Amino acid sequence: MQYRELGKTGCQVSILSFGCMRLPHEPTEDNEPVRFDPSGPVDEAEATRMIHYAYDQGINYFDTAYGYHGGKSELILGRALKGFRDRVFLATKLPVWLVESVADFDRLLEEQRRKLGTWYLDFYLLHNLNQQNWPKMKSLGVLQFLDRIRREDKVRYVGFSFHDDLHTFRQIVDAYSWDICQLQYNFLDEHFQAGRQGVEYAAARGVGVVAMEPLRGGKLTQGIPPEVETLWQSTPVWRSPAEWALRWIWNQPEISTALSGMSSMEQLKENLPLANLLEPPILDEAELELIQRVVQVYRRMLKIQCSTCGYCMPCPTGVNIPVNFSLYNDAMMFHDAPLSRAIYNHFLAPAQQAVSCAECGKCEPLCPQQIKIPEELKKVHAQLREPPE
């Protein structure tokens, strides 16, 4: 296993880390494949076997959050880490959407420490900071809370995870002495949300960067379109789609670790050797050009030709237009509506959802792609609402 320094923390973390949002589900009675469900039942015995195997193979960074698997992820990870807790880096996240008063900060942290079975956390992140909840968190004194729990040695390092635009990201980075940040980042999302500019902005300030969704929730490795498969097969040295995606992440020195939510031992065993055998150059110019050709193929498959430039934002009613379009495109392009539907209904605030569009039309003149935004948002909601139309 190879390791990199995580920002200014000095911590040497494995370049492949273990995310506990997609732990293996309990098998179905008919042994049919189980699609990812954020609140689905977990096969704890298999999850524990995977966590132990990952540790034995050198993974030392494990990430979870309060809400993963309906609140079960922290419990399962805490039990699995018994015996070697002090030899790994443990990260979890404060569910900012559940904070209504200052007292909630301590209440939630204490609950999480109990569930994880540890008196301290290595990394404590504010979960999914964005332009809606960041002002509220500041007004409630979250930064003072972070200062205090560090002084009390309840947490060693603090950070935030993020799904919003570059402008908001820079504001948050500049507001505090963060240790780490966690961003959605992969070759298809290089310029989505904070994107590459956000990665470079954080790294230049000593903030460690954890790349989440390096395989886009597995979408970059499954159901590969024939044209993309032809491109991958055209190289002198064959590599799996997972290897291409992870090499693209690791080719960037600003990224300390790729956080992968592996759902099976098979996926874990496929990814682990990739983190062991890397030698520079990780990708040469011809290979980087090939990946850009793959990106172009995927872009041509978009149902809504949104480039996620963000010119349509902010929406007067709070709709996160780029994220809605991205979820819709994912559902159609990767034939995975259940996952997009789960994210739309359970991870987006109601004001951010497409259904909150007031059809004021202020966004349309700002769109370089000339997308009829209110009309397309109706399609998004029709496809992603629960139950679907």
C-alpha positions in Angstrom: 0.0 0.0 0.0 1.2 3.5 -0.8 0.7 6.4 1.5 0.5 10.2 1.1 0.6 13.1 3.6 -2.9 14.5 4.3 -2.5 18.2 4.1 -0.8 20.0 7.0 -1.9 17.2 9.4 1.3 15.2 8.9 -0.9 12.0 8.8 0.3 9.4 6.3 -2.9 7.9 4.9 -3.3 5.1 2.4 -4.0 6.3 -1.1 -7.0 4.0 -1.1 -9.4 4.6 1.8 -12.6 2.7 2.8 -15.9 4.5 2.7 -18.8 3.0 4.7 -21.8 4.4 2.8 -22.1 1.4 0.6 -21.5 -1.6 2.9 -22.7 -5.0 1.6 -26.4 -5.6 1.8 -27.9 -8.8 3.2 -28.5 -11.3 0.4 -32.0 -11.6 -1.0 -33.9 -14.9 -0.8 -33.5 -15.5 -4.5 -29.9 -14.4 -4.5 -30.6 -11.6 -7.0 -28.1 -8.7 -7.1 -29.0 -6.0 -4.5 -29.0 -2.4 -5.7 -27.5 0.2 -3.4 -30.0 1.6 -0.9 -28.7 4.3 1.5 -30.9 2.9 4.3 -30.8 -0.8 3.3 -30.0 -3.7 5.7 -26.3 -4.4 6.0 -24.6 -7.8 6.0 -22.6 -7.0 9.1 -20.5 -10.2 9.0 -19.4 -9.6 5.5 -18.8 -5.9 6.1 -16.6 -6.8 9.1 -14.7 -9.3 7.0 -14.1 -6.6 4.4 -13.0 -4.0 6.9 -10.5 -6.5 8.5 -9.2 -7.5 5.1 -8.7 -3.9 4.1 -6.8 -3.2 7.3 -4.6 -6.3 6.8 -3.8 -5.0 3.3 -2.7 -1.6 4.5 -5.8 0.6 4.3 -5.7 2.9 7.3 -8.4 5.5 6.7 -12.0 4.6 7.3 -14.9 7.0 6.7 -18.5 6.9 7.8 -21.3 9.4 8.8 -24.2 9.7 11.1 -26.9 8.9 8.5 -25.2 6.1 6.5 -27.3 2.9 6.3 -30.0 4.5 8.4 -27.7 5.2 11.3 -26.2 1.7 11.4 -22.9 2.4 9.6 -21.2 4.0 12.6 -22.2 1.1 14.9 -20.9 -1.5 12.4 -17.7 0.2 11.8 -17.1 0.8 15.5 -17.6 -2.9 16.2 -15.4 -3.9 13.3 -12.5 -1.7 14.4 -12.2 -3.2 17.9 -8.7 -4.5 18.4 -6.9 -2.1 16.1 -8.8 1.2 16.5 -5.7 3.1 17.5 -3.8 1.9 14.4 -6.2 3.5 11.9 -7.6 6.9 11.1 -11.3 7.1 11.8 -13.5 9.8 10.2 -17.2 10.5 10.7 -19.4 13.5 10.0 -21.7 15.9 11.9 -25.2 15.8 10.3 -25.6 19.6 10.0 -29.2 19.3 8.8 -30.2 17.9 12.3 -28.7 20.9 14.1 -31.3 23.3 15.4 -29.5 24.6 18.5 -26.1 24.9 20.0 -26.8 22.0 22.3 -27.2 19.7 19.3 -23.5 20.0 18.4 -22.5 18.2 21.6 -25.5 15.9 21.7 -24.8 14.5 18.2 -21.0 14.2 18.8 -21.5 12.3 22.0 -23.9 9.9 20.3 -21.5 9.3 17.5 -18.6 8.6 19.9 -20.7 6.1 21.7 -21.8 4.4 18.5 -18.3 4.2 17.3 -17.0 2.9 20.6 -14.2 5.5 20.8 -13.3 8.3 23.1 -11.7 10.3 20.3 -12.2 10.8 16.6 -9.3 11.3 14.2 -11.3 13.4 11.8 -14.7 15.1 12.3 -16.3 16.6 9.3 -19.3 18.9 8.9 -21.4 16.9 6.5 -22.4 18.4 3.2 -21.8 22.0 3.8 -23.4 24.2 1.2 -24.6 27.7 0.5 -27.9 27.0 2.4 -26.6 25.5 5.6 -23.2 27.2 6.0 -24.7 30.6 7.2 -26.8 28.8 9.8 -23.9 26.8 11.1 -21.8 29.9 11.5 -24.5 31.7 13.3 -24.9 28.8 15.8 -21.2 28.9 16.5 -20.0 25.8 14.8 -16.4 27.1 14.4 -16.2 27.8 18.1 -17.5 24.3 18.8 -14.8 22.8 16.6 -12.2 24.8 18.4 -13.4 23.5 21.8 -13.7 19.8 20.9 -10.1 19.9 19.6 -8.9 21.5 22.8 -10.8 18.8 24.7 -9.1 16.1 22.6 -12.4 14.7 21.5 -11.3 15.1 17.9 -7.8 15.5 16.4 -8.6 17.1 13.1 -11.6 18.8 11.6 -12.9 19.4 8.1 -16.0 19.4 5.9 -17.6 17.5 3.0 -19.0 19.4 0.2 -21.5 19.3 -2.7 -21.9 22.8 -4.1 -20.3 25.4 -6.3 -16.7 26.7 -6.4 -17.6 30.2 -5.0 -19.2 28.7 -1.9 -16.3 26.3 -1.5 -13.7 29.1 -1.5 -15.7 31.0 1.1 -15.8 28.0 3.4 -12.1 27.2 3.0 -11.1 30.8 3.8 -13.4 31.0 6.9 -11.4 28.6 9.1 -8.2 26.7 9.7 -9.5 23.4 8.3 -7.4 20.3 8.3 -9.2 18.4 5.5 -12.0 18.7 3.0 -13.9 15.9 1.1 -15.1 16.5 -2.5 -16.9 14.6 -5.2 -14.1 14.2 -7.8 -13.5 11.8 -10.7 -12.6 12.2 -14.4 -16.2 12.8 -15.4 -16.7 15.4 -12.6 -13.4 17.3 -13.1 -15.3 20.6 -13.5 -18.4 19.7 -11.5 -19.2 21.5 -8.1 -15.8 22.6 -6.6 -14.0 20.5 -9.2 -10.3 20.8 -10.0 -10.1 24.4 -9.1 -11.4 23.6 -5.7 -8.9 20.8 -5.2 -6.0 23.1 -6.1 -7.4 25.9 -4.0 -7.6 23.8 -0.9 -4.3 22.1 -1.4 -2.5 25.4 -1.9 -3.7 26.4 1.6 -2.5 23.2 3.3 -6.0 21.6 3.5 -5.8 17.9 2.9 -8.1 16.7 0.0 -10.1 13.5 0.2 -11.6 12.6 -3.2 -15.0 10.9 -2.8 -16.9 9.1 -5.5 -13.7 8.4 -7.5 -15.7 5.7 -9.4 -18.9 7.7 -9.3 -20.6 5.2 -7.1 -19.5 2.4 -9.4 -21.0 4.0 -12.5 -17.7 4.3 -14.2 -17.1 0.6 -13.9 -20.5 -1.0 -14.7 -22.7 -0.9 -17.8 -19.9 0.6 -19.8 -21.2 2.0 -23.2 -19.8 0.1 -26.2 -18.1 3.2 -27.5 -16.3 3.7 -24.2 -15.4 0.0 -24.0 -13.8 0.3 -27.4 -11.7 3.2 -26.2 -10.5 1.3 -23.1 -9.7 -1.7 -25.3 -7.6 0.4 -27.7 -4.6 0.8 -25.4 -1.4 -1.4 -25.6 -1.7 -2.2 -21.9 -5.2 -3.4 -20.8 -6.6 -1.7 -17.7 -10.0 -2.1 -16.0 -12.3 0.9 -15.9 -11.7 1.0 -12.1 -8.0 1.2 -12.7 -8.4 4.0 -15.2 -10.6 6.0 -12.8 -8.3 5.5 -9.8 -5.1 6.3 -11.8 -6.7 9.5 -12.9 -7.3 10.5 -9.2 -3.8 9.4 -8.0 -2.1 11.2 -10.9 -2.9 14.4 -9.1 -0.5 15.0 -6.2 -3.1 17.4 -4.5 -5.3 14.3 -3.7 -4.2 12.5 -0.6 -6.6 9.6 -0.8 -9.4 8.2 -3.0 -12.4 7.3 -0.8 -14.1 4.3 -2.3 -17.4 2.9 -1.1 -16.7 -0.7 -1.9 -19.8 -3.0 -1.5 -18.2 -6.4 -2.0 -15.0 -8.3 -1.3 -14.7 -8.6 -5.0 -14.5 -4.9 -5.5 -12.1 -4.5 -2.6 -9.8 -7.1 -4.0 -9.9 -5.5 -7.4 -9.0 -2.0 -6.0 -6.3 -3.0 -3.5 -3.6 -4.1 -6.0 -4.0 -0.8 -7.9 -2.9 1.1 -4.8 0.2 -1.1 -4.4 1.7 -1.2 -7.8 1.7 2.5 -8.9 5.0 3.8 -10.4 5.5 7.2 -12.0 4.3 8.3 -14.5 0.9 7.2 -13.3 -0.6 8.4 -16.6 1.2 9.8 -19.6 0.0 12.4 -22.0 -1.5 9.9 -24.4 -3.4 8.2 -21.6 -4.8 11.5 -20.3 -5.9 12.3 -23.8 -7.7 8.9 -24.0 -9.6 9.7 -20.8 -10.7 13.0 -22.2 -12.1 11.2 -25.3 -14.0 8.9 -22.9 -15.4 12.0 -21.1 -16.5 13.3 -24.5 -18.4 10.1 -25.2 -20.2 10.3 -21.9 -21.0 14.0 -22.4 -22.7 13.2 -25.7 -25.0 10.8 -23.8 -26.4 13.5 -21.5 -30.1 14.0 -21.7 -29.8 17.6 -20.5 -26.7 19.3 -22.0 -25.8 21.0 -18.7 -22.1 21.8 -18.3 -22.6 22.5 -14.6 -21.1 26.0 -15.1 -23.3 27.4 -12.4 -24.2 30.6 -14.3 -27.9 29.9 -13.5 -27.2 30.1 -9.8 -28.2 31.1 -7.2 -31.8 30.3 -7.8 -34.2 32.7 -6.0 -36.1 29.8 -4.5 -33.0 27.8 -3.6 -33.2 25.1 -6.3 -29.8 23.5 -6.9 -30.2 23.4 -10.7 -26.8 21.8 -11.6 -27.2 19.0 -9.1 -30.8 18.2 -10.2 -29.7 18.0 -13.8 -26.7 15.9 -12.8 -28.9 13.4 -10.9 -31.3 13.2 -13.9 -28.5 12.7 -16.3 -27.0 10.0 -14.1 -30.3 8.2 -13.9 -30.7 8.1 -17.7 -27.1 7.7 -18.8 -26.2 4.9 -16.3 -29.7 3.3 -16.1 -29.6 3.8 -12.3 -32.8 5.7 -11.4 -33.1 4.2 -7.9 -29.8 5.7 -6.8 -30.5 9.1 -8.2 -34.0 8.9 -6.8 -32.6 8.1 -3.3 -30.2 11.0 -3.4 -32.8 13.4 -4.7 -35.4 12.6 -2.0 -33.1 11.9 1.0 -30.0 14.1 0.5 -31.3 17.2 -1.1 -33.2 19.7 1.0 -36.7 20.4 -0.2 -35.8 23.9 -1.4 -33.0 22.4 -3.5 -35.2 19.9 -5.3 -36.6 20.5 -8.8 -40.1 20.6 -7.5 -39.4 23.9 -5.7 -38.9 25.7 -9.1 -41.2 28.7 -9.1 -40.9 29.1 -13.0 -39.7 32.7 -12.6 -37.5 32.2 -15.7 -34.6 34.3 -14.3 -32.2 31.4 -14.9 -32.9 30.8 -18.6 -31.2 33.9 -20.1 -28.1 33.1 -18.0 -27.6 29.6 -19.4 -24.9 29.4 -22.1 -26.4 26.1 -23.3 -29.8 27.8 -23.7 -31.5 25.1 -21.7 -35.2 25.6 -21.0 -34.5 25.2 -17.3 -38.0 25.3 -15.7 -39.3 22.8 -18.4 -36.4 20.4 -17.8 -36.8 20.7 -14.0 -40.3 19.3 -14.4 -38.9 16.2 -16.1 -36.4 15.8 -13.3 -39.0 15.8 -10.6 -41.3 13.5 -12.6 -38.4 11.0 -12.9 -36.9 11.3 -9.5 -39.9 11.9 -7.2 -41.1 9.1 -4.8 -43.0 7.2 -6.0 -42.0 7.9 -9.6 -44.7 9.0 -12.1 
